[in-house]
Amino acid sequence: MRPILLVLCLMPVSLAGGRLEASGAVRFAELQVEARIRDRLASVTLTQTFRNDGERVLEGWYTFPLPEGASVGEFAMTMGGKLVKGAVVERKRAREIYEGIVRNKRDPGLLEQVDRSTFRMRVFPIEARGDVVVKLVYHQILDESGDTVEWRLPLARQRLDGSPIGLLRIDARVECEGHLRALGSTLGIITRMSETAMRLRHEAREVASAEDLVVNFARSKDPSGITVLSSMPPGEEGTFLALVSPPERTVDPIPKDVVFVLDTSGSMEGEKMAGAKRAFAHGIASLRPVDRFGVVTFSTEARALRGTLQPATGEAPAEALRYLRSLDATGGTALDDGLERAFRMLEPGRLGIVVLLTDGLPTVGERGAPAILAHLAERNRSRARVFVFGLGFDQDVALLDGIATATRGAREYVSPGQEMEFVLSRFFRRVVDPTLTDLALDLGPDAASVRPAKLPDLFAGDSLVVFGRYRAPGLRMITLRAGDAILAREALFSETDGTPALHGLWARAEVGFLLEQPRNVEIEREIVLLATRHGIVTPYTSGLVVEDGEMGVVEHEIDGDSVFEEAAGGGAAADAPLSGPGSNSAIGIGGGKRGRGGRRNAKAGGGSGMTDDTVELHLRSMADHPAMDGTHFLAPGTPLALLAFLGAGYTDRGSAPENKYAGNVRAGLRLLITSQQPSGQLRADLRDHAISALALAEGYWMTRNPRYRRPAEDACKWIAAQADLGDAVTACWIVNVFTTARLAGLVVDPGVLQRASALFDGVLQPSPTEMAAMLFARILLGEDPRTSKRLEPLTQGCLAALPTADPDLLFWGSMALFQVGGPPWRQWNEQMVPAIVHAKLPAEAPLETLAKHALTVEVYYRYDRVFGMRAR
């Protein structure tokens, strides 16, 4: 039975549940949702059953993100026919357990971070005609707008590749402190149980197209605007949650100065730019006659529409909207300069607000989050609030959260395809009407660990969420002061553990606070204690789901080169593991020539026995090269040769005759690791470093050898720390590295991909090789060659360079045009094959040239097509 290592990522997203993707006939058999909502505290249990209808054992990947601010209460899955719960342990210990299981030639399932908002777990085996059950319990604080509380459970995106959910059951109970009024639900039947409670139930079979479940209800609140929930386990400190809603304004609005700061860099192209323009227009329309406003845009540099603030009346708003319509997305992202220009426009003595609309990935000027946050304190002399409106999937959430928190502002995040109207209305309602500022909350003498430690402003229709701890139960007075305004109420702090979900939510807030502090041994120890007790994954802890007895599998440090031979076990050949036409996950890592799928793809794509023979001839020549025996310093072509061996399906596993090149791969990867600097740098030249990092990332994916993971991640971190990504071809290698690393589950900075895209935007007269490389890189970044007008001239530029014997152009052109498919690929392939096969390189040819030729004719099986198997 397989133990499972979980490395969870709990970040702001909208999805509530997960999905399982598998390479065979797996369907979403059942989804059971049980929710218990008290005032604004929701505890949700998702039990999901996935069924393998096929006749063979399958492997799958389970992925899900969590709602913003959610705390995981329980995670479990079936192992050996029973549901086994997960646990969080100190990170080093988790790694020891995992490596010990691997060292004993076990085949562990693995769950790792995919990106900033989701995690992915390997689920294996899914037995033929069998089920896998995944159970998740999480707790969250629901959004409240005015008197309306909303609970949302996305269902439209829960299905597997559009297949129906076999059985959907929903049972949700809602109760509150005062009168409860149901306002509506998109699914199910609501039954009133009492004055303060109601229940929603829904059941459906073969749900082919489900809309999201949205439940809205209104609750009566204390006249003070303060609601308190509390819970105290026996013999321990209690936890409280205070929800503070400002009363309706009865005085004139506060005059304010608003500067709209709009990101117009190349990374904003498309849907993100359209969303930013909509938000900008919505913000201009929300201004009051007493307000003033300014407009700053930034890409490679910052620009202001006018140098001074303009009145929100007259011609100025119309001029701003005309300017908005003229904007295009291009260039880099000078976020720090954009904020600096905005602060220069604001004046002390008036309420200043900066509205930042961006994807939050700086690429020009100051890029480091600590430095950008330090600049806020230096430049923000008017004490302006910064309201962040983040767009897209790859937002730098940590940076954007830090900007909003440091300035007592707020933030909102919108993903592509998400409905924006409600989000925009809620966001700009905060900007328009700041109700209570400079808050001070008194919770009694024994209140401790109150989070957030620094209270933000309160705005009309918004509310403040405060967690903390208390020692003594009983009645106490809670007072909120904001200037001359005072809100107060008496609340009972419980002496029983009636709401245990509060403890995990408080712990998550406390861990977040500790992670923001300067690190030392005491801070790290406290993070580990809180995280292991409350099941929170942090940089210092990891989650494990293992069978009984597995937690003690390792009692000593594991090291030594034996890990290279013993880590992964299994056969020597490895097919490209991420396959499946029509999916962006289809970009394969590593080869598969010897697998059924590899031969099928090779034949379909134009490969032949001649190309196979050419690859084998070059592999034999490279295997005999002195740089591949592990005793010599890295030659220029060593990383490329490793990619060629991996591309043909050879890994470091096994030994001859099962895997005749295992020793070469093992020696090459070991040489990369032992030559790595403490900074993560592998090679002095950035391009050589990127190719080496790609070899490590592919080696990790194909073998799951834990020895390769950290070096690969460190190599990616070193790239992210570089101010310059080099020339266009180097940037294309970097795109390949980071795409591969993310698919392999490595933790990498997604901002590097945005920086590379911006670099491509600036290449005005690319060479044929640069055109081919950028064509391939842009496809990896998500541009469809079937619909993208920007890719067509790159395709034609590659074809215009034929015939060619340039190994660089042959390599990149083959990578790119194989993705394009259709007539362009046929035209390219007809001339590429003889150029490589008839070249007849001698065995003593440079290692780099041998590797490039081998990689070129491995194209048929080394990668699937990102956007599907198109007509040849």
Stockholm file with secondary structure:
# STOCKHOLM 1.0

chainA/1-872         MRPILLVLCLMPVSLAGGRLEASGAVRFAELQVEARIRDRLASVTLTQTFRNDGERVLEGWYTFPLPEGASVGEFAMTMGGKLVKGAVVERKRAREIYEGIVRNKRDPGLLEQVDRSTFRMRVFPIEARGDVVVKLVYHQILDESGDTVEWRLPLARQRLDGSPIGLLRIDARVECEGHLRALGSTLGIITRMSETAMRLRHEAREVASAEDLVVNFARSKDPSGITVLSSMPPGEEGTFLALVSPPERTVDPIPKDVVFVLDTSGSMEGEKMAGAKRAFAHGIASLRPVDRFGVVTFSTEARALRGTLQPATGEAPAEALRYLRSLDATGGTALDDGLERAFRMLEPGRLGIVVLLTDGLPTVGERGAPAILAHLAERNRSRARVFVFGLGFDQDVALLDGIATATRGAREYVSPGQEMEFVLSRFFRRVVDPTLTDLALDLGPDAASVRPAKLPDLFAGDSLVVFGRYRAPGLRMITLRAGDAILAREALFSETDGTPALHGLWARAEVGFLLEQPRNVEIEREIVLLATRHGIVTPYTSGLVVEDGEMGVVEHEIDGDSVFEEAAGGGAAADAPLSGPGSNSAIGIGGGKRGRGGRRNAKAGGGSGMTDDTVELHLRSMADHPAMDGTHFLAPGTPLALLAFLGAGYTDRGSAPENKYAGNVRAGLRLLITSQQPSGQLRADLRDHAISALALAEGYWMTRNPRYRRPAEDACKWIAAQADLGDAVTACWIVNVFTTARLAGLVVDPGVLQRASALFDGVLQPSPTEMAAMLFARILLGEDPRTSKRLEPLTQGCLAALPTADPDLLFWGSMALFQVGGPPWRQWNEQMVPAIVHAKLPAEAPLETLAKHALTVEVYYRYDRVFGMRAR
#=GR chainA/1-872 SS CCCEEECCCCCCBSCCSCEEEESSSEEEEEEEEEEEEETTEEEEEEEEEEEECSSSCEEEEEEEECBTTCEEEEEEEEETTEEEECEEEEHHHHHHHHHHHHHTTCCCEEEEECSSSEEEEEEEEECTTCEEEEEEEEEEECEEETTEEEEEECCTTCSSTTCCEEEEEEEEEEECSSCEEEEEESSSEEEEEETTEEEEEEEEEEESSCCCEEEEEEECCCTTSEEEEEECCTTSCEEEEEEECCCCCCSCCCCEEEEEEEECSGGGTTHHHHHHHHHHHHHHHTCCTTCEEEEEEESSSEEESSSSCEESSTTHHHHHHHHHHTCCCCSCCCHHHHHHHHHHHCCTTSEEEEEEEECCCCCSSCCCHHHHHHHHHHHCTTCCEEEEEEESSSCCHHHHHHHHHHTTCCEEEECTTCCCHHHHHHHHHHHHCEEECSEEEECCTTCEEEESSSCCCEETTCCEEEEEEESSCEEEEEEEEETTEEEEEEEEECSSCSCTHHHHHHHHHHHHHHHTSCCCHHHHHHHHHHHHHHTCCCTTEEEEECCTTGGGSCCSCCCSTHHHHHSSCSCSBCCCSSCCTTSGGGCCCSCCTTSHHHHHHHHHHTCCHHHHHHHHHHHHHHHTSGGGSSSSCCCTTHHHHHHHHHHTTBCSCSCTTTCTTHHHHHHHHHHHHHTCCTTSCCCSSHHHHHHHHHHHHHHHHHHCCHHHHHHHHHHHHHHHTCSCCCSHHHHHHHHHHHHHHHHTTCCCCTHHHHHHHHHHHTCCSCCHHHHHHHHHHHHHTTCCTTTCTTHHHHHHHHHHTCSCCCHHHHHHHHHHHHHHCHHHHHHHHHHHHHHHHTTCCCTTSCHHHHHHHHHHHTHHHHCCCTTCCCCC
#=GC SS_cons         CCCEEECCCCCCBSCCSCEEEESSSEEEEEEEEEEEEETTEEEEEEEEEEEECSSSCEEEEEEEECBTTCEEEEEEEEETTEEEECEEEEHHHHHHHHHHHHHTTCCCEEEEECSSSEEEEEEEEECTTCEEEEEEEEEEECEEETTEEEEEECCTTCSSTTCCEEEEEEEEEEECSSCEEEEEESSSEEEEEETTEEEEEEEEEEESSCCCEEEEEEECCCTTSEEEEEECCTTSCEEEEEEECCCCCCSCCCCEEEEEEEECSGGGTTHHHHHHHHHHHHHHHTCCTTCEEEEEEESSSEEESSSSCEESSTTHHHHHHHHHHTCCCCSCCCHHHHHHHHHHHCCTTSEEEEEEEECCCCCSSCCCHHHHHHHHHHHCTTCCEEEEEEESSSCCHHHHHHHHHHTTCCEEEECTTCCCHHHHHHHHHHHHCEEECSEEEECCTTCEEEESSSCCCEETTCCEEEEEEESSCEEEEEEEEETTEEEEEEEEECSSCSCTHHHHHHHHHHHHHHHTSCCCHHHHHHHHHHHHHHTCCCTTEEEEECCTTGGGSCCSCCCSTHHHHHSSCSCSBCCCSSCCTTSGGGCCCSCCTTSHHHHHHHHHHTCCHHHHHHHHHHHHHHHTSGGGSSSSCCCTTHHHHHHHHHHTTBCSCSCTTTCTTHHHHHHHHHHHHHTCCTTSCCCSSHHHHHHHHHHHHHHHHHHCCHHHHHHHHHHHHHHHTCSCCCSHHHHHHHHHHHHHHHHTTCCCCTHHHHHHHHHHHTCCSCCHHHHHHHHHHHHHTTCCTTTCTTHHHHHHHHHHTCSCCCHHHHHHHHHHHHHHCHHHHHHHHHHHHHHHHTTCCCTTSCHHHHHHHHHHHTHHHHCCCTTCCCCC
//
